[in-house]
Structure formats: C-alpha cells, structure tokens
Amino acid sequence: MCGIAGFFNPKKNYTEQPAYYTKILEDMYSVQRHRGPDDCGTFLIENVGLAHTRLSIVDLETGHQPITRTVGNQTWAIVYNGELYNTQELRSNLLSKGWTFKTNSDTEVILVSYMEHGTDFVKQLNGIFAMAIFDPIKNMTLLYRDRSGVKPLFYSIQGDEVIFSSEIKSIFAYPGMVPQLDKEGLNEVFSIGPAKTYGKGVFKGIDEVLPAHYMTFSPGGIQSTCYWKLESHVHEDDYETTIEKTKELLIDSIKRQMVSHVPICTFLSGGVDSSIVTAVCAAELAKKGEQLNTFSFDFVGNDKYFKASSFQPSQDRPYVDIMVKYLNTNHRYLECSIQNQTDCLKDAVDARDLPNMGDVESSILYFCRKVKDYNKVALTGECADEIFGGYPWFHKKECFEANTFPWTMDLEARKVLLKDDFIEYLDMDDYVAKTYAKSVSETPKLAEDTPLEARRREIAYLNQKWFMQTLLDRMDRTSMYNGLEARVPFADHRLIEYVWNVPWDMKTRNGVVKSLLRECGRGYMPDEVLFRKKSPYPKIYDKNYENLLASMVIEIMKDSTSPVLQFLDPKKVETFIQSPSDYGKPWYGQLMAGPQMLAYVVQINYWMKKWNLKVV
C-alpha cells in the first residue's frame, strides 16, 4: 500500500518553477510518509505534478512510483495506492496484444490497461485502489477509486486547479490551503460523526472521490462517472446452489488477497468472519510448509471487568484458543492498557485527520502498531456483517420502523453536552433527516420485493454506504498510519453483487443470523466457533478509564483557549460526567456510549486546536 498526492491545472505550466513545485510534491508525500516508509518519488511536467510514498508489498525491486510510459514523444504517468488481485490475467491479455513490461508491478499493468482500453478499463480490475493517471494526449488527469471505497482519495478544486491526495493532511501541505469548518462540516462532526457523508471531506472545500467512481479533469471541465453500482434482481438459485456460489466467491477472494512478496498474517477474533479468512489462509500456507501468523486483541483487565450484554455476549479469548489449536497458527495475544488507549486518542485523529470512533479507533491503531513489528500485510474479517446481515439493526423491529440511520436512532444522546443555541443553529434533526432520505432514495429497487424485503434492502444499502465505509476508513487509517496493509476479502465486489440479491430467508435460514456465511464455513472451524453468537470488537470495561476521560474533559473545560468550548454547555458537561457509568444506550453503533462521548470531545478539541480551525 502507499500514499498518493498531486495537482493538475490544464492552464498552468509547473515546469516554469520546477524546484518550487517539486518541493511542494515532496511536502505532500512527506506528511503521509507513514503510508509508505519504504520508498518515495515525484513526477512533474507542464500541467501536472504527481507524488508517491510506497509500502513495498509486491515487486519489491522494480515497483518504484510514479510509473511512466512513453509512446512516441508523449508520456503517460500514474501514481497508485492499492493491490490488484487479477494482475496476471490482465498482464496476459495485454501481452497477447503486443504490449511489453519493464516491471512486475500491478501499477504498470494498470497504466498500460488504461492506454489500451481507455477510461472504462477500471471495470476489468479486481482490487482495492485509489489512483491518479495523467493522459498527455487529452491533457487530462483522472482520479479512480475502488468499488467499495477501501482506499481513500480526497481532492479540492481551486479555480482551474485540482489538488488531490490519499489523506486530507497532504492537501493542506499545498501552499494557500487553509483548514476551515462551516455549518455543514459542523453537522458532519456533531450530527453524523464519527461517520461522514460519502463524498464529503468535512473540512470546507475538501471533497472525496466517491467509491466506484472516476473523475476526469481536463480543459473541457470536470466530470464524475460511476463505473459500478449494485443492481437488484430476482435471485434464481436454490439454497444449496447459493451456498456453493457464495462459498466459491469468498474462498477465491481470500486466496487472491493472499498475493504478496512479504509474509501475510490475519486478525483472529474467534468469530466466524475472521475465522474463515484465517482458516483459508492457514490451509494455503500449510501447502507450502509455512505457518500463518495470527493476532487477537483485548484490553488489560477485561478478564476481571467484563460484563456480558446483548451487544457483547461473550469474550473472544476462549474462541480464539479453539481456532489457534484447530488451525495450528503462530498466534500472539495483544493487549491494550488504559494508558495505551488514551495516548493513542490523538494519534487516531492524526491518522484520520478527523474526530473518529474514539477509544475504539485508538485501540485498533495501537494494535496495528504492534502487529507491524511482525508483518506488513494483514487480512481481516471486516465487511461481513454489512453484507450478510450480522448487526442487530438488521433484525430489530424498531430499526425497521425508525425513519433514520439504525445505528444512531436517537439524536438526543448527541445533544446532551451541547449549548442550546448551537443545537438550534445546526438544526441537527433536519440535517440527518435530509441526509438519510437521500441515501434511502438511492437504494436499488426491485418490483417483486414485499414491503418488508424492500425495507431490508434499504437497511442493507445504508450499511454498505455508511457503516461499512466508516469501518473501512478506520481500518485503512489505523493500519496505514503504522505502515501496515490491511486487506478485506469480504469487500470483493463479486461477492457483494451476488449476496446483495440473496433473499433474507437464505441469509438467515431458520432464524440463524448469518446462516449463509456459517454454511460456507462448515469444515473450516469447529461448530462452537461456527455458530457462536456475534460479539463485536472488544471494548474496555475498567471504570478507571472512564475516570481518566472525565478528568481530561474537565481540564479542557478549565482551559479558556479550548476551541470545543464554543459548542459545549458547562452545566450539561458537569451533569454528564457525574451520571451513572456508561450513560445509557450507545449513541453510535454498538460500542460508543458515555465514555466514548467523552473521548469524542477530547478528539474534537485536539482536532480543532491542531488545525487552528476557524468556523466560517
């Protein structure tokens, strides 16, 4: 994996000041060097500048970027962040058409594919990616993003110029770019966050290339094109055929995503999602006489403080033990302390450039830092719940009846610390309602659906466009901040396309949550793991952590220079801190309740102070 950045202006000649603009490119890749500490490079010609920082995973010797290709006196160029999982098929096809290659890199295959097939070449790709391609014939720069949005790509349009990067911080390394926050951005933070509306960058003037889209920038203007989308149609396969096709797609995706010139590992929670990924990887490596590295995560003292709930019915460790013994993996149990988690709250903001999932995100960042000591590539079980219907809000009656996002059904929990006039200014309910309505209206409809099935399709669409994207952003930033590449086999677009149209009765046969996936997992794990009730990512239960967060918020309230004070009501904050532990239901997802609200406040304050953010 890597970080990319650059700028393009069809009416400007950057080579009139080559040293100046090369230095800007170097600054743009330097601030995201964590994404690629192994190598870096720049490319500058008349209308375009490209920058790249590289984490070497495939083609370690000749994969330096930017990669260029010259035909006649014209030079095409590319910077690319991602992994392509059908490189050999594409390369073979291009060789048959007379093309030759100087490297073994998937990046060169992608550039040549564009030169051969044009803009729609992206439909042939199976992988995760964000890339920029310069076409000298058309004096055009193109920005591409993978179908599920696994890899990030942000941009800002300044007059005739576009500035783009894998991470927002790199755009602010461009001279004259000043971080600002307007009413829309405030709503993204306080009304929607830690999610964000797809396509938005939260900061004023910062946007995001949409998943499954490419954008063209040329003298003729700017255009955004959707090259892939979910389509609803009648599912014609019987149950047994559905199981076999789903299993075939999933196993193929896992095997493809094992491609690497450095050793891989997996995250193993003891749940069905990570266990099937781990089982396939372990079996493939065993064929070569190799043992898979696996890692599980928990918090210091959770064996002492853990309390089962409907959201978190069991601890992971016993099930991890079963899988480690069953698969004979080389396993490491990693633990995060209160201090580790708190220390990483600010790092998590630095990684994502935005307030995020608080201690959930900071702890994952800490764990990725530890995993990087052993491996540079990790396969995870992310996205399975969104695709196969694993979350509680797929199943609860109140979620079907709620005309809002099912993971944030009560906005009152978000208003509990805010000043009344600020709440009135934001008009939070209206912002969320309009955002929700727009997303629901995009759901691919099917005339044959009953009202219940149609609603289930809406819930599934919301999960893939919103909740899954939040977790993919979290996984990318926390891993890449540490130079670790995280891959997500469940996000393979072929699997998503197929399972999207599988009827609910097949996904949850006999009322068993994710029964379709569990059937695919038969033979890969013992039944006690295969049919384990879902338990989400672990959270910390030590009350001392809540006390530590409360003391941090109290210090923020005492400091008159704290930027977050302009939004908070001191009396409300005091009452909140003195409230009973956990402060009621989660206000986002399954894990973010009272303590995470305090962590979110700490992150917002740090974020605004770091960027010297002004509200405009």
BELMO-V395593 format. One record per residue. N is the residue number from 1. RES is the residue in one letter. SS is DSSP state (2 for helix, 1 for strand, 0 for the rest). PHI is phi in whole degrees, -180 to 180 (none if undefined). Layout:
# BELMO-V395593
n:N res:RES ss:SS phi:PHI
n:N res:RES ss:SS phi:PHI
This chain:
# BELMO-V395593
n:1 res:M ss:0 phi:none
n:2 res:C ss:1 phi:-157
n:3 res:G ss:1 phi:-128
n:4 res:I ss:1 phi:-120
n:5 res:A ss:1 phi:-162
n:6 res:G ss:1 phi:166
n:7 res:F ss:1 phi:-152
n:8 res:F ss:1 phi:-149
n:9 res:N ss:0 phi:-149
n:10 res:P ss:0 phi:-66
n:11 res:K ss:0 phi:-108
n:12 res:K ss:0 phi:-127
n:13 res:N ss:0 phi:-115
n:14 res:Y ss:2 phi:-68
n:15 res:T ss:2 phi:-76
n:16 res:E ss:2 phi:-70
n:17 res:Q ss:2 phi:-135
n:18 res:P ss:2 phi:-62
n:19 res:A ss:2 phi:-66
n:20 res:Y ss:2 phi:-63
n:21 res:Y ss:2 phi:-78
n:22 res:T ss:2 phi:-65
n:23 res:K ss:2 phi:-64
n:24 res:I ss:2 phi:-62
n:25 res:L ss:2 phi:-60
n:26 res:E ss:2 phi:-65
n:27 res:D ss:2 phi:-65
n:28 res:M ss:2 phi:-69
n:29 res:Y ss:2 phi:-82
n:30 res:S ss:2 phi:-66
n:31 res:V ss:0 phi:-73
n:32 res:Q ss:0 phi:-122
n:33 res:R ss:2 phi:-65
n:34 res:H ss:2 phi:-59
n:35 res:R ss:2 phi:-70
n:36 res:G ss:0 phi:-157
n:37 res:P ss:1 phi:-80
n:38 res:D ss:0 phi:-87
n:39 res:D ss:1 phi:-164
n:40 res:C ss:1 phi:-157
n:41 res:G ss:1 phi:-170
n:42 res:T ss:1 phi:-136
n:43 res:F ss:1 phi:-144
n:44 res:L ss:1 phi:-139
n:45 res:I ss:0 phi:-132
n:46 res:E ss:0 phi:-51
n:47 res:N ss:0 phi:-105
n:48 res:V ss:1 phi:-144
n:49 res:G ss:1 phi:-129
n:50 res:L ss:1 phi:-126
n:51 res:A ss:1 phi:-134
n:52 res:H ss:1 phi:-151
n:53 res:T ss:1 phi:-129
n:54 res:R ss:1 phi:-119
n:55 res:L ss:0 phi:-103
n:56 res:S ss:0 phi:-79
n:57 res:I ss:0 phi:-122
n:58 res:V ss:0 phi:-124
n:59 res:D ss:0 phi:54
n:60 res:L ss:0 phi:-64
n:61 res:E ss:0 phi:-90
n:62 res:T ss:0 phi:-120
n:63 res:G ss:0 phi:-92
n:64 res:H ss:0 phi:-59
n:65 res:Q ss:0 phi:-123
n:66 res:P ss:0 phi:-65
n:67 res:I ss:1 phi:-102
n:68 res:T ss:1 phi:-122
n:69 res:R ss:1 phi:-145
n:70 res:T ss:1 phi:-109
n:71 res:V ss:1 phi:-126
n:72 res:G ss:0 phi:67
n:73 res:N ss:0 phi:-112
n:74 res:Q ss:1 phi:-112
n:75 res:T ss:1 phi:-120
n:76 res:W ss:1 phi:-91
n:77 res:A ss:1 phi:-146
n:78 res:I ss:1 phi:-146
n:79 res:V ss:1 phi:-124
n:80 res:Y ss:1 phi:-143
n:81 res:N ss:1 phi:-124
n:82 res:G ss:1 phi:152
n:83 res:E ss:1 phi:-139
n:84 res:L ss:1 phi:-103
n:85 res:Y ss:0 phi:-103
n:86 res:N ss:0 phi:-128
n:87 res:T ss:2 phi:-58
n:88 res:Q ss:2 phi:-64
n:89 res:E ss:2 phi:-63
n:90 res:L ss:2 phi:-67
n:91 res:R ss:2 phi:-61
n:92 res:S ss:2 phi:-61
n:93 res:N ss:2 phi:-63
n:94 res:L ss:2 phi:-70
n:95 res:L ss:2 phi:-61
n:96 res:S ss:2 phi:-67
n:97 res:K ss:0 phi:-95
n:98 res:G ss:0 phi:101
n:99 res:W ss:0 phi:-77
n:100 res:T ss:0 phi:-123
n:101 res:F ss:0 phi:-131
n:102 res:K ss:0 phi:-97
n:103 res:T ss:0 phi:-130
n:104 res:N ss:0 phi:-101
n:105 res:S ss:0 phi:-82
n:106 res:D ss:2 phi:-66
n:107 res:T ss:2 phi:-64
n:108 res:E ss:2 phi:-66
n:109 res:V ss:2 phi:-61
n:110 res:I ss:2 phi:-64
n:111 res:L ss:2 phi:-62
n:112 res:V ss:2 phi:-66
n:113 res:S ss:2 phi:-60
n:114 res:Y ss:2 phi:-64
n:115 res:M ss:2 phi:-63
n:116 res:E ss:2 phi:-81
n:117 res:H ss:2 phi:-109
n:118 res:G ss:0 phi:86
n:119 res:T ss:2 phi:-61
n:120 res:D ss:2 phi:-81
n:121 res:F ss:2 phi:-55
n:122 res:V ss:2 phi:-60
n:123 res:K ss:2 phi:-65
n:124 res:Q ss:2 phi:-84
n:125 res:L ss:0 phi:-82
n:126 res:N ss:0 phi:-118
n:127 res:G ss:1 phi:172
n:128 res:I ss:1 phi:-118
n:129 res:F ss:1 phi:-164
n:130 res:A ss:1 phi:-139
n:131 res:M ss:1 phi:-150
n:132 res:A ss:1 phi:-127
n:133 res:I ss:1 phi:-122
n:134 res:F ss:1 phi:-104
n:135 res:D ss:1 phi:-109
n:136 res:P ss:0 phi:-72
n:137 res:I ss:0 phi:-64
n:138 res:K ss:0 phi:-97
n:139 res:N ss:0 phi:47
n:140 res:M ss:1 phi:-136
n:141 res:T ss:1 phi:-113
n:142 res:L ss:1 phi:-119
n:143 res:L ss:1 phi:-113
n:144 res:Y ss:1 phi:-119
n:145 res:R ss:1 phi:-135
n:146 res:D ss:0 phi:-65
n:147 res:R ss:0 phi:-62
n:148 res:S ss:0 phi:-94
n:149 res:G ss:0 phi:72
n:150 res:V ss:0 phi:-66
n:151 res:K ss:0 phi:-103
n:152 res:P ss:0 phi:-83
n:153 res:L ss:0 phi:-159
n:154 res:F ss:1 phi:-111
n:155 res:Y ss:1 phi:-153
n:156 res:S ss:1 phi:-140
n:157 res:I ss:1 phi:-101
n:158 res:Q ss:1 phi:-123
n:159 res:G ss:0 phi:66
n:160 res:D ss:0 phi:-89
n:161 res:E ss:1 phi:-107
n:162 res:V ss:1 phi:-116
n:163 res:I ss:1 phi:-118
n:164 res:F ss:1 phi:-141
n:165 res:S ss:1 phi:-170
n:166 res:S ss:0 phi:-66
n:167 res:E ss:0 phi:-129
n:168 res:I ss:2 phi:-60
n:169 res:K ss:2 phi:-57
n:170 res:S ss:2 phi:-71
n:171 res:I ss:2 phi:-65
n:172 res:F ss:0 phi:-75
n:173 res:A ss:0 phi:-82
n:174 res:Y ss:0 phi:-82
n:175 res:P ss:0 phi:-55
n:176 res:G ss:0 phi:91
n:177 res:M ss:0 phi:-84
n:178 res:V ss:0 phi:-115
n:179 res:P ss:0 phi:-65
n:180 res:Q ss:1 phi:-140
n:181 res:L ss:1 phi:-134
n:182 res:D ss:0 phi:-110
n:183 res:K ss:2 phi:-60
n:184 res:E ss:2 phi:-62
n:185 res:G ss:2 phi:-63
n:186 res:L ss:2 phi:-63
n:187 res:N ss:2 phi:-66
n:188 res:E ss:2 phi:-61
n:189 res:V ss:2 phi:-75
n:190 res:F ss:2 phi:-92
n:191 res:S ss:2 phi:-98
n:192 res:I ss:2 phi:-110
n:193 res:G ss:0 phi:-55
n:194 res:P ss:0 phi:-80
n:195 res:A ss:0 phi:-74
n:196 res:K ss:0 phi:-149
n:197 res:T ss:0 phi:-64
n:198 res:Y ss:0 phi:-62
n:199 res:G ss:0 phi:98
n:200 res:K ss:1 phi:-104
n:201 res:G ss:0 phi:-108
n:202 res:V ss:0 phi:73
n:203 res:F ss:0 phi:-62
n:204 res:K ss:0 phi:-62
n:205 res:G ss:0 phi:84
n:206 res:I ss:0 phi:-109
n:207 res:D ss:1 phi:-124
n:208 res:E ss:1 phi:-129
n:209 res:V ss:0 phi:-63
n:210 res:L ss:0 phi:-68
n:211 res:P ss:0 phi:-54
n:212 res:A ss:0 phi:63
n:213 res:H ss:1 phi:-127
n:214 res:Y ss:1 phi:-131
n:215 res:M ss:1 phi:-120
n:216 res:T ss:1 phi:-116
n:217 res:F ss:1 phi:-124
n:218 res:S ss:1 phi:-151
n:219 res:P ss:0 phi:-58
n:220 res:G ss:0 phi:-83
n:221 res:G ss:1 phi:124
n:222 res:I ss:1 phi:-118
n:223 res:Q ss:1 phi:-141
n:224 res:S ss:1 phi:-113
n:225 res:T ss:1 phi:-127
n:226 res:C ss:1 phi:-87
n:227 res:Y ss:0 phi:-106
n:228 res:W ss:0 phi:-158
n:229 res:K ss:0 phi:-157
n:230 res:L ss:0 phi:-67
n:231 res:E ss:0 phi:-128
n:232 res:S ss:0 phi:-96
n:233 res:H ss:0 phi:-151
n:234 res:V ss:0 phi:-69
n:235 res:H ss:0 phi:-82
n:236 res:E ss:0 phi:-106
n:237 res:D ss:0 phi:-79
n:238 res:D ss:0 phi:-76
n:239 res:Y ss:2 phi:-63
n:240 res:E ss:2 phi:-65
n:241 res:T ss:2 phi:-64
n:242 res:T ss:2 phi:-62
n:243 res:I ss:2 phi:-61
n:244 res:E ss:2 phi:-65
n:245 res:K ss:2 phi:-68
n:246 res:T ss:2 phi:-63
n:247 res:K ss:2 phi:-62
n:248 res:E ss:2 phi:-61
n:249 res:L ss:2 phi:-65
n:250 res:L ss:2 phi:-66
n:251 res:I ss:2 phi:-64
n:252 res:D ss:2 phi:-63
n:253 res:S ss:2 phi:-63
n:254 res:I ss:2 phi:-62
n:255 res:K ss:2 phi:-63
n:256 res:R ss:2 phi:-61
n:257 res:Q ss:0 phi:-81
n:258 res:M ss:0 phi:-83
n:259 res:V ss:0 phi:-60
n:260 res:S ss:0 phi:-171
n:261 res:H ss:0 phi:-98
n:262 res:V ss:0 phi:-129
n:263 res:P ss:0 phi:-61
n:264 res:I ss:1 phi:-102
n:265 res:C ss:1 phi:-142
n:266 res:T ss:1 phi:-133
n:267 res:F ss:1 phi:-88
n:268 res:L ss:0 phi:-125
n:269 res:S ss:0 phi:-95
n:270 res:G ss:0 phi:88
n:271 res:G ss:0 phi:-94
n:272 res:V ss:2 phi:-65
n:273 res:D ss:2 phi:-64
n:274 res:S ss:2 phi:-71
n:275 res:S ss:2 phi:-69
n:276 res:I ss:2 phi:-72
n:277 res:V ss:2 phi:-61
n:278 res:T ss:2 phi:-65
n:279 res:A ss:2 phi:-63
n:280 res:V ss:2 phi:-65
n:281 res:C ss:2 phi:-63
n:282 res:A ss:2 phi:-62
n:283 res:A ss:2 phi:-66
n:284 res:E ss:2 phi:-66
n:285 res:L ss:2 phi:-69
n:286 res:A ss:2 phi:-62
n:287 res:K ss:0 phi:-62
n:288 res:K ss:0 phi:-102
n:289 res:G ss:0 phi:75
n:290 res:E ss:0 phi:-112
n:291 res:Q ss:0 phi:-110
n:292 res:L ss:0 phi:-80
n:293 res:N ss:1 phi:-81
n:294 res:T ss:1 phi:-130
n:295 res:F ss:1 phi:-139
n:296 res:S ss:1 phi:-127
n:297 res:F ss:1 phi:-125
n:298 res:D ss:1 phi:-157
n:299 res:F ss:1 phi:-115
n:300 res:V ss:0 phi:-57
n:301 res:G ss:0 phi:89
n:302 res:N ss:2 phi:-66
n:303 res:D ss:2 phi:-65
n:304 res:K ss:2 phi:-92
n:305 res:Y ss:2 phi:-99
n:306 res:F ss:0 phi:-58
n:307 res:K ss:0 phi:-132
n:308 res:A ss:0 phi:-65
n:309 res:S ss:0 phi:-147
n:310 res:S ss:0 phi:-65
n:311 res:F ss:0 phi:-78
n:312 res:Q ss:0 phi:-126
n:313 res:P ss:0 phi:-74
n:314 res:S ss:0 phi:-154
n:315 res:Q ss:0 phi:-83
n:316 res:D ss:0 phi:-82
n:317 res:R ss:2 phi:-53
n:318 res:P ss:2 phi:-58
n:319 res:Y ss:2 phi:-77
n:320 res:V ss:2 phi:-62
n:321 res:D ss:2 phi:-56
n:322 res:I ss:2 phi:-62
n:323 res:M ss:2 phi:-69
n:324 res:V ss:2 phi:-61
n:325 res:K ss:2 phi:-68
n:326 res:Y ss:2 phi:-66
n:327 res:L ss:2 phi:-103
n:328 res:N ss:0 phi:56
n:329 res:T ss:0 phi:-92
n:330 res:N ss:1 phi:-89
n:331 res:H ss:1 phi:-104
n:332 res:R ss:1 phi:-130
n:333 res:Y ss:1 phi:-94
n:334 res:L ss:1 phi:-104
n:335 res:E ss:1 phi:-124
n:336 res:C ss:1 phi:-118
n:337 res:S ss:0 phi:-91
n:338 res:I ss:2 phi:-55
n:339 res:Q ss:2 phi:-68
n:340 res:N ss:2 phi:-56
n:341 res:Q ss:2 phi:-65
n:342 res:T ss:2 phi:-68
n:343 res:D ss:2 phi:-61
n:344 res:C ss:2 phi:-91
n:345 res:L ss:2 phi:-59
n:346 res:K ss:2 phi:-74
n:347 res:D ss:2 phi:-59
n:348 res:A ss:2 phi:-64
n:349 res:V ss:2 phi:-67
n:350 res:D ss:2 phi:-61
n:351 res:A ss:2 phi:-70
n:352 res:R ss:2 phi:-95
n:353 res:D ss:0 phi:68
n:354 res:L ss:0 phi:-148
n:355 res:P ss:0 phi:-59
n:356 res:N ss:0 phi:-144
n:357 res:M ss:0 phi:-85
n:358 res:G ss:0 phi:59
n:359 res:D ss:2 phi:-69
n:360 res:V ss:2 phi:-62
n:361 res:E ss:2 phi:-74
n:362 res:S ss:2 phi:-65
n:363 res:S ss:2 phi:-71
n:364 res:I ss:2 phi:-64
n:365 res:L ss:2 phi:-60
n:366 res:Y ss:2 phi:-63
n:367 res:F ss:2 phi:-65
n:368 res:C ss:2 phi:-62
n:369 res:R ss:2 phi:-62
n:370 res:K ss:2 phi:-73
n:371 res:V ss:2 phi:-62
n:372 res:K ss:0 phi:-60
n:373 res:D ss:0 phi:-66
n:374 res:Y ss:0 phi:-118
n:375 res:N ss:0 phi:-142
n:376 res:K ss:0 phi:-106
n:377 res:V ss:1 phi:-132
n:378 res:A ss:1 phi:-132
n:379 res:L ss:1 phi:-100
n:380 res:T ss:1 phi:-125
n:381 res:G ss:0 phi:-98
n:382 res:E ss:0 phi:-57
n:383 res:C ss:0 phi:88
n:384 res:A ss:2 phi:-63
n:385 res:D ss:2 phi:-66
n:386 res:E ss:2 phi:-69
n:387 res:I ss:2 phi:-83
n:388 res:F ss:2 phi:-102
n:389 res:G ss:0 phi:80
n:390 res:G ss:0 phi:-92
n:391 res:Y ss:0 phi:-76
n:392 res:P ss:2 phi:-57
n:393 res:W ss:2 phi:-74
n:394 res:F ss:2 phi:-75
n:395 res:H ss:0 phi:-117
n:396 res:K ss:0 phi:-87
n:397 res:K ss:2 phi:-59
n:398 res:E ss:2 phi:-65
n:399 res:C ss:2 phi:-72
n:400 res:F ss:2 phi:-71
n:401 res:E ss:2 phi:-90
n:402 res:A ss:0 phi:-82
n:403 res:N ss:0 phi:-94
n:404 res:T ss:0 phi:-163
n:405 res:F ss:0 phi:-65
n:406 res:P ss:0 phi:-70
n:407 res:W ss:0 phi:-93
n:408 res:T ss:0 phi:-142
n:409 res:M ss:0 phi:-88
n:410 res:D ss:0 phi:-130
n:411 res:L ss:0 phi:-70
n:412 res:E ss:2 phi:-60
n:413 res:A ss:2 phi:-64
n:414 res:R ss:2 phi:-83
n:415 res:K ss:2 phi:-94
n:416 res:V ss:0 phi:-65
n:417 res:L ss:0 phi:-107
n:418 res:L ss:1 phi:-90
n:419 res:K ss:0 phi:-64
n:420 res:D ss:2 phi:-62
n:421 res:D ss:2 phi:-69
n:422 res:F ss:2 phi:-71
n:423 res:I ss:2 phi:-61
n:424 res:E ss:2 phi:-65
n:425 res:Y ss:2 phi:-62
n:426 res:L ss:2 phi:-69
n:427 res:D ss:0 phi:53
n:428 res:M ss:2 phi:-57
n:429 res:D ss:2 phi:-61
n:430 res:D ss:2 phi:-68
n:431 res:Y ss:2 phi:-63
n:432 res:V ss:2 phi:-67
n:433 res:A ss:2 phi:-61
n:434 res:K ss:2 phi:-69
n:435 res:T ss:2 phi:-65
n:436 res:Y ss:2 phi:-63
n:437 res:A ss:2 phi:-61
n:438 res:K ss:2 phi:-63
n:439 res:S ss:2 phi:-66
n:440 res:V ss:2 phi:-61
n:441 res:S ss:2 phi:-65
n:442 res:E ss:0 phi:-84
n:443 res:T ss:0 phi:-58
n:444 res:P ss:0 phi:-63
n:445 res:K ss:0 phi:-89
n:446 res:L ss:0 phi:-137
n:447 res:A ss:0 phi:-60
n:448 res:E ss:0 phi:-77
n:449 res:D ss:0 phi:-68
n:450 res:T ss:0 phi:-72
n:451 res:P ss:2 phi:-55
n:452 res:L ss:2 phi:-67
n:453 res:E ss:2 phi:-66
n:454 res:A ss:2 phi:-63
n:455 res:R ss:2 phi:-68
n:456 res:R ss:2 phi:-61
n:457 res:R ss:2 phi:-65
n:458 res:E ss:2 phi:-63
n:459 res:I ss:2 phi:-61
n:460 res:A ss:2 phi:-64
n:461 res:Y ss:2 phi:-65
n:462 res:L ss:2 phi:-59
n:463 res:N ss:2 phi:-63
n:464 res:Q ss:2 phi:-74
n:465 res:K ss:2 phi:-82
n:466 res:W ss:2 phi:-117
n:467 res:F ss:2 phi:-65
n:468 res:M ss:2 phi:-62
n:469 res:Q ss:2 phi:-65
n:470 res:T ss:2 phi:-62
n:471 res:L ss:2 phi:-72
n:472 res:L ss:2 phi:-67
n:473 res:D ss:2 phi:-60
n:474 res:R ss:2 phi:-60
n:475 res:M ss:2 phi:-66
n:476 res:D ss:2 phi:-63
n:477 res:R ss:2 phi:-70
n:478 res:T ss:2 phi:-69
n:479 res:S ss:2 phi:-77
n:480 res:M ss:2 phi:-69
n:481 res:Y ss:0 phi:-61
n:482 res:N ss:0 phi:-109
n:483 res:G ss:0 phi:69
n:484 res:L ss:0 phi:-116
n:485 res:E ss:1 phi:-95
n:486 res:A ss:1 phi:-105
n:487 res:R ss:1 phi:-113
n:488 res:V ss:1 phi:-131
n:489 res:P ss:2 phi:-57
n:490 res:F ss:2 phi:-69
n:491 res:A ss:2 phi:-89
n:492 res:D ss:0 phi:-59
n:493 res:H ss:2 phi:-65
n:494 res:R ss:2 phi:-66
n:495 res:L ss:2 phi:-68
n:496 res:I ss:2 phi:-61
n:497 res:E ss:2 phi:-59
n:498 res:Y ss:2 phi:-71
n:499 res:V ss:2 phi:-68
n:500 res:W ss:2 phi:-53
n:501 res:N ss:0 phi:-97
n:502 res:V ss:0 phi:-70
n:503 res:P ss:0 phi:-60
n:504 res:W ss:2 phi:-58
n:505 res:D ss:2 phi:-61
n:506 res:M ss:2 phi:-80
n:507 res:K ss:2 phi:-72
n:508 res:T ss:0 phi:-131
n:509 res:R ss:2 phi:-57
n:510 res:N ss:2 phi:60
n:511 res:G ss:2 phi:75
n:512 res:V ss:0 phi:-87
n:513 res:V ss:0 phi:-60
n:514 res:K ss:0 phi:57
n:515 res:S ss:2 phi:-62
n:516 res:L ss:2 phi:-61
n:517 res:L ss:2 phi:-66
n:518 res:R ss:2 phi:-64
n:519 res:E ss:2 phi:-63
n:520 res:C ss:2 phi:-66
n:521 res:G ss:0 phi:-88
n:522 res:R ss:1 phi:-60
n:523 res:G ss:0 phi:93
n:524 res:Y ss:0 phi:-97
n:525 res:M ss:1 phi:-160
n:526 res:P ss:0 phi:-65
n:527 res:D ss:2 phi:-61
n:528 res:E ss:2 phi:-65
n:529 res:V ss:2 phi:-88
n:530 res:L ss:2 phi:-58
n:531 res:F ss:0 phi:-112
n:532 res:R ss:0 phi:-67
n:533 res:K ss:0 phi:-67
n:534 res:K ss:0 phi:-56
n:535 res:S ss:0 phi:-132
n:536 res:P ss:0 phi:-72
n:537 res:Y ss:0 phi:-47
n:538 res:P ss:0 phi:-65
n:539 res:K ss:0 phi:-125
n:540 res:I ss:0 phi:-85
n:541 res:Y ss:0 phi:-115
n:542 res:D ss:0 phi:-71
n:543 res:K ss:2 phi:-64
n:544 res:N ss:2 phi:-64
n:545 res:Y ss:2 phi:-68
n:546 res:E ss:2 phi:-60
n:547 res:N ss:2 phi:-64
n:548 res:L ss:2 phi:-65
n:549 res:L ss:2 phi:-63
n:550 res:A ss:2 phi:-60
n:551 res:S ss:2 phi:-66
n:552 res:M ss:2 phi:-66
n:553 res:V ss:2 phi:-68
n:554 res:I ss:2 phi:-61
n:555 res:E ss:2 phi:-65
n:556 res:I ss:2 phi:-62
n:557 res:M ss:2 phi:-67
n:558 res:K ss:2 phi:-78
n:559 res:D ss:0 phi:-89
n:560 res:S ss:0 phi:-65
n:561 res:T ss:0 phi:-90
n:562 res:S ss:0 phi:-66
n:563 res:P ss:2 phi:-65
n:564 res:V ss:2 phi:-72
n:565 res:L ss:2 phi:-61
n:566 res:Q ss:2 phi:-66
n:567 res:F ss:0 phi:-110
n:568 res:L ss:1 phi:-98
n:569 res:D ss:0 phi:-96
n:570 res:P ss:2 phi:-56
n:571 res:K ss:2 phi:-67
n:572 res:K ss:2 phi:-64
n:573 res:V ss:2 phi:-64
n:574 res:E ss:2 phi:-61
n:575 res:T ss:2 phi:-63
n:576 res:F ss:2 phi:-63
n:577 res:I ss:2 phi:-65
n:578 res:Q ss:0 phi:-88
n:579 res:S ss:0 phi:-73
n:580 res:P ss:0 phi:-59
n:581 res:S ss:0 phi:-54
n:582 res:D ss:0 phi:77
n:583 res:Y ss:0 phi:51
n:584 res:G ss:0 phi:89
n:585 res:K ss:0 phi:-71
n:586 res:P ss:0 phi:-59
n:587 res:W ss:0 phi:-97
n:588 res:Y ss:1 phi:-152
n:589 res:G ss:0 phi:64
n:590 res:Q ss:0 phi:-106
n:591 res:L ss:0 phi:-114
n:592 res:M ss:1 phi:-96
n:593 res:A ss:0 phi:-115
n:594 res:G ss:2 phi:-57
n:595 res:P ss:2 phi:-58
n:596 res:Q ss:2 phi:-72
n:597 res:M ss:2 phi:-65
n:598 res:L ss:2 phi:-64
n:599 res:A ss:2 phi:-63
n:600 res:Y ss:2 phi:-65
n:601 res:V ss:2 phi:-62
n:602 res:V ss:2 phi:-59
n:603 res:Q ss:2 phi:-69
n:604 res:I ss:2 phi:-60
n:605 res:N ss:2 phi:-62
n:606 res:Y ss:2 phi:-63
n:607 res:W ss:2 phi:-60
n:608 res:M ss:2 phi:-68
n:609 res:K ss:2 phi:-70
n:610 res:K ss:2 phi:-59
n:611 res:W ss:0 phi:-92
n:612 res:N ss:0 phi:50
n:613 res:L ss:0 phi:-71
n:614 res:K ss:1 phi:-109
n:615 res:V ss:1 phi:-87
n:616 res:V ss:0 phi:-118
